[in-house]
Amino acid sequence: MKIGIDLDDTLTDIQDDLLKLAFKYDKTLRGKGIVNFDKALLGEKFDWSSEERDYFLKNYRLEVVKKARLRINALETLNELKRRGYEIVIITARSDKYYSNPYQISYDYLVQKKIPFDKLIVNSLDKRKVCEEENISYFIDDNLANCLNVATLNIKVFCLDIGLYKSISSEVIKISDLKELLEYIR
């Protein structure tokens, strides 16, 4: 069986560091700070134009991604899943649009952090399609839209709660720690 898991803000914890840089960047624009507190995505939170958002992601995000902290229990959980015989497929939206070589950047990070994985897929803007093509049995992401989209495939889907969503659909299992996966995945 295969487990598909997102990288940024699922296996790693980049939200706080990215937010600090976003405030710094926003000061160079208008200096309003967060104007849409109920939005999940940075560009929407700060009410940036798509060009401003793209500039931020292309010029600031790499700094955070390269030094990202692993989430608590991420390594232990993935090691246990490997021990149980699961294939681990890292599915990330890191793309050529924002990174010069998203595969190499992601691969080097995973190896450096000793994260067990069988396959790495980058440029995955449609995670539903990737899960279907890869025959994924379980999917974990921090983005509710991705989770709901994948859930239409009748795959068991988990949304890691990083404080972005007040409620989560019944089609998706909300978890607050990756270790909780071990209770659901036997």
C-alpha positions in Angstrom: 0.0 0.0 0.0 1.1 3.5 -0.7 0.9 6.6 1.4 1.0 10.0 -0.3 2.2 12.8 1.9 2.8 16.5 1.3 6.1 18.1 2.2 5.7 21.8 3.1 3.7 22.4 6.3 2.9 18.7 6.5 6.2 17.0 7.1 7.9 20.4 7.7 6.9 23.4 9.8 7.5 26.5 7.7 4.4 28.6 8.5 5.9 30.8 11.2 9.1 31.5 9.4 7.3 32.2 6.2 4.9 34.5 8.0 7.8 36.5 9.4 9.3 37.0 6.0 5.8 37.9 4.6 5.5 40.7 7.1 9.0 41.9 6.1 8.1 41.8 2.4 4.7 43.4 3.0 6.4 46.4 4.6 8.2 47.0 1.3 4.8 47.0 -0.5 2.1 48.8 1.5 2.8 47.9 5.1 -0.8 47.0 5.9 0.0 43.6 7.3 -2.6 40.9 7.4 -5.9 42.2 6.2 -7.8 39.0 5.6 -7.4 36.9 8.8 -9.8 34.2 7.7 -7.8 33.3 4.6 -5.3 30.4 4.5 -2.9 31.4 1.8 -0.4 34.2 2.4 -1.2 36.2 -0.7 -4.8 36.3 0.3 -4.0 37.1 3.9 -2.0 40.1 2.9 -4.2 41.0 -0.1 -1.3 40.9 -2.5 -1.7 40.9 -6.2 -0.8 37.7 -8.0 2.4 39.3 -9.2 3.3 40.4 -5.6 2.6 36.9 -4.3 4.6 35.3 -7.1 7.6 37.6 -6.4 7.4 36.7 -2.7 7.3 33.0 -3.4 10.1 33.1 -5.9 12.4 35.3 -4.0 11.7 34.5 -0.3 10.3 31.0 0.1 13.5 29.1 -0.8 15.3 30.6 2.2 12.6 29.1 4.5 12.3 25.8 2.7 16.0 25.0 2.8 16.1 25.4 6.6 12.7 24.1 7.4 12.1 22.2 10.7 10.6 18.8 10.6 7.3 18.5 12.4 7.3 16.8 15.7 7.0 13.0 15.2 7.3 13.3 11.4 10.5 11.2 11.2 9.4 8.7 13.8 6.0 8.2 12.1 7.5 7.7 8.6 10.0 5.3 9.9 7.3 3.3 11.6 5.2 3.3 8.4 8.2 2.0 6.4 8.8 -0.6 9.1 5.1 -1.7 8.5 5.8 -2.1 4.8 4.2 1.0 3.3 5.5 2.8 0.3 5.9 6.5 1.0 5.4 8.9 -1.9 6.2 12.5 -1.2 3.8 14.7 -3.3 4.7 18.4 -3.3 3.5 21.4 -5.2 7.0 22.8 -5.3 7.3 23.8 -8.9 9.5 25.2 -11.6 7.5 28.5 -11.3 9.2 29.3 -7.9 12.3 27.1 -7.7 15.1 26.6 -10.2 15.2 22.9 -9.5 12.3 21.8 -7.2 13.1 18.1 -7.5 16.8 18.5 -6.4 16.0 21.0 -3.6 13.3 18.7 -2.3 15.4 15.5 -2.7 18.4 17.0 -1.0 16.3 18.2 1.9 14.7 14.7 2.4 18.1 13.0 2.3 19.6 15.5 4.7 16.8 15.0 7.2 16.9 11.2 6.7 13.3 11.1 5.8 12.4 7.7 4.4 10.6 7.8 1.0 10.2 5.6 -2.1 9.3 8.3 -4.6 9.3 12.1 -4.8 6.9 13.9 -7.1 7.2 17.7 -7.6 5.2 20.1 -9.6 2.1 18.5 -8.3 -0.5 21.2 -8.5 -3.3 18.5 -9.0 -2.7 16.1 -6.1 -5.9 14.2 -6.9 -4.5 13.3 -10.3 -1.2 12.2 -8.8 -2.9 10.1 -6.1 -5.0 8.4 -8.8 -2.0 7.7 -11.1 0.1 6.4 -8.2 -2.6 4.3 -6.7 -2.3 6.0 -3.3 -4.3 4.4 -0.4 -3.8 7.1 2.2 -3.1 10.8 1.7 -1.9 13.5 4.1 -1.8 17.2 3.5 -2.2 20.5 5.4 -4.3 22.1 2.6 -8.0 21.4 3.0 -8.7 22.0 -0.7 -6.2 19.3 -1.7 -7.6 16.9 0.9 -11.2 17.4 -0.3 -10.2 17.0 -3.9 -8.3 13.7 -3.2 -11.2 12.4 -1.0 -13.4 12.2 -4.1 -11.3 9.2 -5.1 -12.4 7.2 -2.1 -8.9 7.4 -0.6 -8.6 7.7 3.2 -7.5 11.4 3.6 -6.0 13.2 6.6 -5.7 16.9 7.0 -3.0 18.0 9.3 -4.5 20.9 11.4 -2.0 23.7 11.5 -4.5 26.2 12.6 -5.8 27.3 9.2 -9.3 25.8 9.2 -12.1 26.1 11.8 -13.9 23.0 10.6 -13.1 20.2 8.3 -15.5 18.1 6.2 -16.5 14.6 7.4 -14.8 13.2 4.3 -11.5 14.1 5.8 -9.9 13.0 9.1 -8.5 15.9 11.0 -5.2 15.2 12.8 -3.1 17.5 14.9 0.1 15.4 15.0 1.5 13.0 12.3 1.8 10.3 15.0 -2.0 10.1 15.0 -1.7 8.4 11.5 -0.4 5.3 13.2 -3.8 4.9 14.9 -5.6 4.9 11.6 -3.1 3.2 9.3 -2.7 -0.4 10.3 
